[in-house]
């Protein structure tokens, strides 16, 4: 049974879900999970465990996600498309195969130039004490 999916609200918040989606192994073909809207952003939580949440994000062309910060480390793994991630003031071209690590609390924004799909992984907040 597929996991629930939703459209991201304009303020682009992806909250860590409170429940694990599985405690078993998980395998999927990421390209088969991709879905685009005519405008805006579509997201689908693929897997949530005790340490991370893995979310597929699919952006329609010319979609912008304004600058924001996360209290968690994140990674972006581009599956297809093209866009620009601005991370701490530096523009990074996103295209198929690009992998980016975003440290917790780093300001970042995103703009898709064409359809853009990527896997976003958010880690649990690590207590530095």
C-alpha angles and dihedrals in degrees: 000000000000120000118249118270134197145181115260114243118243093262089059104229120169107184122198106252116240096226132060113246092209146356092198133081114283130207129175140156101243095207090058090055094056117114126171130202121213087249136006132012135317123196135187126186104225099179138359123186134161093281108033148016118218113202129180111219122195119187125194115228116288094015116151128201109196123231115289141148134231128211088219134068111253139192129204119204111184115220099178143341135037137276145131126258115198107206118183089336096312120114114226119190110229116210137143112311098015116137121196130184114209114195119221114276094015111139112240142164135183139213125185116216092189133354106321129191126181142160112244116198118193117192124211114265110269117220108229094204 
